Amino acid sequence: MPTVDIRPEAIGSDSGFDQTGTNLLQRINDNDTNTFITNISSANFDVLIENSSAYSGATINNVTVAVIGNTINEKVSSASLVVELRDASSLLQSSTLNFTPTESTQTGAAYSTNLTPSIVDSFTLNGAVQTVGLIIKEVFIRVDYSASSGKIILPSGKIHLMKGKITL
């Protein structure tokens, strides 16, 4: 089954991190673990998740929230990030992700209840951490889907077939 990672595309609100607004967003959505944010007090963020045409018209099997991060050093032996996955109208899932000084990718449980492409396209994510000293490097949602194998509709235009055959 194919998967696609969708990332934050807009910041709703944030507080308690060393970066704010667009700077915070760019550090957690750039697919680069060399850029990051660190909480300097109790902190939270709300982000809107991007859409992808990859799963358009497909059956969504499940989604998994993932965060790459670690604590700042051995003095902060553990820190927890609570992530809430929401659609346009409600909380879908809450997960607690636990980090240590060693960089790791932590994931919530796969969520699969009544998912459609339009629901996935409406995702927002809230993250909250209480322990000072959590480094968040990347935030994304992995979408597992089954591509549609239905008919192709061509209301007008032409198809130019270079090789092979078409069976009608």
C-alpha positions in Angstrom: 0.0 0.0 0.0 1.4 3.4 -0.9 2.1 6.0 1.7 2.6 9.8 1.6 3.9 12.1 4.3 2.0 15.3 4.8 3.5 18.2 6.8 2.4 21.4 8.5 1.7 24.1 6.0 0.4 26.9 8.2 0.7 27.9 11.8 -2.4 28.6 13.8 -0.9 29.6 17.2 2.2 28.9 19.2 3.8 29.7 22.6 6.7 28.7 24.7 9.2 27.8 22.0 12.4 29.5 21.0 10.9 30.2 17.6 7.5 31.6 16.7 5.2 31.9 13.7 6.7 31.3 10.3 10.2 30.5 11.7 8.7 27.7 13.9 6.7 26.3 11.0 9.7 26.3 8.7 11.8 24.4 11.2 9.3 21.6 11.8 8.1 21.1 8.2 11.3 21.2 6.1 12.3 17.5 6.2 15.6 18.5 7.7 16.5 17.3 11.2 19.3 19.9 11.4 16.6 22.5 12.0 14.5 22.4 15.1 12.5 24.2 17.8 13.1 23.9 21.5 10.6 24.7 24.2 11.7 27.2 26.8 8.6 26.9 29.0 5.4 24.9 28.9 4.7 25.1 25.2 2.1 24.4 22.5 1.5 24.8 18.8 -1.4 24.4 16.4 -0.7 23.7 12.8 -2.8 23.2 9.6 -1.6 20.1 7.7 -1.0 20.3 3.9 -3.1 18.4 1.4 -1.7 15.9 -1.1 -3.1 14.9 -4.5 -1.5 11.4 -4.0 -4.5 10.1 -2.1 -7.2 11.9 -4.1 -9.9 9.4 -5.0 -8.2 6.7 -2.9 -9.3 4.7 0.0 -7.5 6.0 3.2 -6.5 3.0 5.3 -5.0 4.9 8.2 -2.9 7.8 9.3 -0.1 8.0 11.8 1.2 11.2 13.5 5.0 11.2 13.7 7.5 13.5 15.4 11.3 13.4 15.2 13.0 14.8 18.3 14.9 14.4 21.5 15.6 16.1 24.8 18.3 18.7 25.0 20.7 16.6 27.1 21.1 13.9 29.8 19.9 16.4 32.4 16.5 16.2 30.8 16.2 12.5 30.7 12.7 12.4 29.2 10.0 14.7 27.9 6.5 14.0 26.6 4.7 15.7 23.7 0.9 15.3 23.6 -0.3 15.5 20.0 -4.0 15.9 19.1 -5.1 15.0 15.6 -8.3 17.0 14.6 -10.4 17.3 11.6 -12.6 20.3 10.7 -15.1 19.6 13.6 -13.6 17.3 16.3 -10.7 15.7 18.1 -10.0 12.4 16.4 -7.1 11.1 18.5 -4.7 12.1 21.2 -1.3 10.5 21.6 1.6 11.0 24.1 5.0 10.7 22.5 8.0 10.2 24.8 11.5 11.4 24.0 14.9 10.9 25.5 18.3 12.5 24.8 18.7 10.2 21.8 17.1 11.4 18.6 14.1 9.2 17.6 10.9 9.2 15.6 8.0 8.7 17.9 4.5 7.8 16.4 1.0 7.7 17.7 -1.2 4.7 17.1 -2.5 4.3 13.6 -5.9 6.0 13.3 -8.4 4.5 10.8 -11.9 5.4 11.7 -14.1 6.7 8.8 -11.2 8.4 6.9 -11.8 9.9 3.5 -9.5 12.2 1.4 -11.6 15.2 2.4 -11.3 14.4 6.1 -7.5 14.0 5.7 -7.4 17.3 3.8 -9.0 19.1 6.9 -6.4 17.9 9.4 -5.0 20.1 12.1 -2.5 19.1 14.7 -2.0 20.4 18.2 1.2 19.7 20.2 1.7 20.5 23.9 4.7 19.8 26.1 5.2 20.6 29.8 8.8 19.6 30.5 11.3 22.3 29.4 14.0 21.0 27.1 12.3 19.1 24.2 13.8 19.5 20.8 11.2 19.0 17.9 12.9 18.5 14.6 10.1 17.3 12.3 6.3 16.9 12.4 4.4 14.9 9.8 1.5 12.6 9.3 2.0 9.4 7.3 -1.1 8.6 5.2 -1.5 4.9 4.2 -3.9 4.6 1.3 -5.1 2.2 -1.5 -5.0 3.8 -4.9 -8.2 3.7 -6.8 -8.3 1.2 -9.6 -11.6 2.4 -11.1 -12.4 3.8 -14.4 -10.8 6.8 -16.1 -13.3 9.5 -17.1 -12.3 11.7 -20.0 -15.2 14.0 -20.7 -13.4 15.6 -23.7 -10.0 15.6 -25.3 -7.7 13.0 -26.8 -5.5 10.2 -25.6 -2.3 9.5 -27.5 -1.2 5.9 -26.9 2.5 5.5 -27.7 2.7 1.7 -27.1 0.5 -1.1 -25.8 -3.3 -1.4 -26.2 -6.5 -0.2 -24.6 -9.2 -2.7 -23.8 -12.7 -1.2 -23.7 
